């Protein structure tokens, strides 16, 4: 065995994995303490970032699985080499969370405008507040149910995994007086009828996500707000995704009939 070669491979592997596990090794030029979070940034930290992080905290704290203190470190990149090093195989995402280390790393963002970006011709924009709340909720999932059940290699079905953080992070929108779940289901169905891949616009003129984010959020919303199931109930339920979806559609159509 060539021990020199093995040592070189080991060093390279550690060098690649270290930024994923500990993004602070990437020497972010700016940092600040915001609430319980240590925030690292490639750009100067804007005064309104405190409000953005605070709003994300409040959204995540609404989750029944929330822990008493949200203190994940947050890393704001400019979408360049630091993002590439930290995101590894997830470079097309708005952000990532590293559950074992509870670190949240964000793709290119505009703190003043409360926006984050991913490389996309259409739908490559999302609020920084919503992005942080989504990733905070992923950390809550791992904290509540354990890294053995929630990790990149083993996790619940994607609609349960991603639908719940979408539901939590979009609470402000979903609780608006003009919001309608039945209308939103109709919008999803219309978009899916025209879709040519897995990506779909989850909000008008804004965020584009994989369809299981949008579909999952609608199904979680239906199960929690209409059927009043807990997230524990949903995770433990063995009913198939298609069965739940068809049940939701039947409910929607029933609502439409009663309104005639």
C-alpha positions, 0 to 999 in steps of 0.5 A, a space after each residue: 500500500 502506498 501510504 504517501 498516496 493514502 495520506 494525500 487522499 486523506 488530506 484532500 478529503 478533509 480539505 473538501 469536507 471541512 468547509 461543508 462541516 464548518 463554513 467558518 473555516 472559509 474566513 468570512 470577512 464580516 461577522 456579528 451576533 444577531 439574537 442567538 445566531 452568529 452571522 458570518 457574511 461576505 458583504 458588510 452586515 446591513 442594519 436591517 439584517 437584525 429584523 430579517 433574522 428576527 422575523 425568520 426566528 419568529 416564523 420557525 418558532 411557530 412550529 410545534 417542534 421548535 426548540 426553546 432557542 434558535 441559535 444556528 450560525 448563519 453564513 451569507 455568501 455572494 454565490 462565489 467560491 465560498 458558496 461552492 465550497 460550502 454547498 458542495 453538491 447543492 450549488 443550485 439551491 437558495 440555501 442549505 442547512 447542515 443538520 449535524 452542525 446546525 449551520 445555515 449557508 445562504 447562496 447570493 443574497 441582498 440583505 437590504 432588499 431581503 432577497 436571496 438568489 439562485 442561478 435560474 433564468 426564471 424564478 431565481 429569487 426568494 425572500 431571505 426571511 423565508 429562506 432562513 426560516 425554511 432552513 431553520 425548520 430543517 434544523 428543527 426536524 433533525 433536532 427533534 427526530 434525530 440525525 439518523 432519521 433526518 440526514 441527506 442519505 436517509 429522510 422521510 419522503 420528500 413531500 414530508 421533508 420539504 413540505 413542512 419547512 415550506 409550510 412553516 416559512 410561508 406562514 405570513 403568506 398563508 395567513 393573509 386575508 386574501 389567501 385561499 388553499 383551494 385557489 392555491 391548489 388550483 394554481 398548482 394544478 394549472 402550473 403542473 399541467 404546463 411544466 416540462 420538468 420538476 421546477 415550478 413557480 411557487 409564487 407569482 413572479 418569484 421563487 421557483 422550486 422543485 414541484 415536491 416543495 410546492 405540492 408537499 407544502 399544499 399537502 402538509 397545509 391540508 393535513 394540518 389545517 383542514 384535517 388537524 393532524 400533527 407533524 408527528 401524525 404525518 410522519 408516522 402515517 403510511 398512506 401513500 403520497 398519491 392517496 393523500 394528494 387525491 384526498 386533498 383534490 376531492 376535498 377541494 372539489 367538494 368545497 367548490 360544489 358547496 359554493 355553487 
